[in-house]
Amino acid sequence: LDEKDESLLLQRQHGLDASRSDKLAMIAQTVRAKHKACEVYTKSLSTRLLENAARKLAVIGNSSLEFSIVNNFADDGSKESERAKIRELLKGAGLA
């Protein structure tokens, strides 16, 4: 799915508002591109994982993303870890 279609999927299937759906889809596309280019991430974000995150985000709020997205990435305790980078992306998008 492209970013727009993925955002629409999150809105229609999981009741997430357009703003947060757009942000999640943008983050997923960014992570996928960096993973594909072998930059930063050793894992990607699947649509299924994104749908799970959207469901929880709609009900619980931003704090749910720590468990539904962030914890799927490696953490070595440094500011350069995958978890630290994904947290920066979420914060930059206003989802942290």
C-alpha positions as a printed Julia matrix, in Angstrom:
96×3 Matrix{Float64}:
   0.0    0.0    0.0
   1.13   3.53  -0.58
   1.06   6.07   2.23
  -2.35   7.53   1.32
  -4.03   4.12   1.01
  -2.51   2.92   4.25
  -3.8    6.01   6.04
  -7.29   5.42   4.64
  -7.14   1.78   5.76
  -6.32   2.85   9.33
  -9.16   5.36   9.3
 -11.8    3.04   7.84
 -10.89  -0.19   9.58
  -9.82   1.1   12.97
 -11.6    4.43  13.46
  -8.43   6.48  13.76
  -8.71  10.14  12.81
  -7.13  11.36   9.57
  -4.36  13.34  11.24
  -2.99  10.47  13.3
  -3.55   7.96  10.47
  -1.53  10.16   8.12
   1.26  10.42  10.68
   1.41   6.66  11.3
   1.44   5.94   7.57
   4.23   8.49   7.06
   6.3    6.95   9.85
   5.79   3.46   8.41
   6.9    4.61   4.95
   9.97   6.32   6.43
  10.97   3.21   8.4
  10.39   0.96   5.39
  12.51   3.16   3.13
  15.36   3.29   5.65
  15.14  -0.46   6.22
  15.19  -1.16   2.49
  18.22   1.11   2.06
  19.95  -0.68   4.98
  19.99   2.56   6.96
  19.2    2.73  10.68
  16.6   -0.07  10.92
  17.12  -3.83  10.76
  13.34  -4.35  10.8
  10.47  -2.81   8.93
   6.91  -1.88   9.95
   4.32  -4.2    8.46
   0.79  -3.09   7.71
  -0.44  -5.63  10.27
   1.77  -4.11  12.97
   0.58  -0.65  11.95
  -3.06  -1.74  12.17
  -2.46  -3.08  15.68
  -0.86   0.24  16.64
  -3.8    2.19  15.17
  -6.35   0.15  17.12
  -4.54   0.81  20.37
  -3.81   4.44  19.53
  -7.52   5.11  18.9
  -8.48   3.74  22.32
  -5.5    4.38  24.62
  -3.65   7.27  23.01
  -0.02   8.04  22.22
   1.4    6.06  25.14
   0.23   2.84  23.45
   2.81   3.32  20.68
   5.63   2.5   23.08
   4.31  -1.07  23.27
   2.77  -1.49  19.82
   5.63  -0.02  17.75
   8.71   1.02  19.74
   9.26  -2.3   21.54
   9.6   -4.09  18.19
  12.95  -2.42  17.59
  16.36  -3.15  19.11
  17.6   -1.12  22.04
  21.24  -1.05  23.07
  20.71   1.84  25.48
  22.32   4.43  23.24
  20.85   7.47  21.54
  21.62   5.77  18.22
  19.62   2.59  18.88
  16.7    1.67  16.67
  14.29   2.3   19.55
  15.73   5.75  20.14
  15.37   6.56  16.44
  11.78   5.36  16.26
  10.96   7.4   19.37
  12.45  10.46  17.62
  10.23   9.82  14.59
   7.13   9.54  16.78
   8.04  12.67  18.7
   8.7   14.6   15.51
   5.27  13.58  14.21
   3.58  14.65  17.46
   2.75  11.1   18.5
   5.03  10.8   21.53
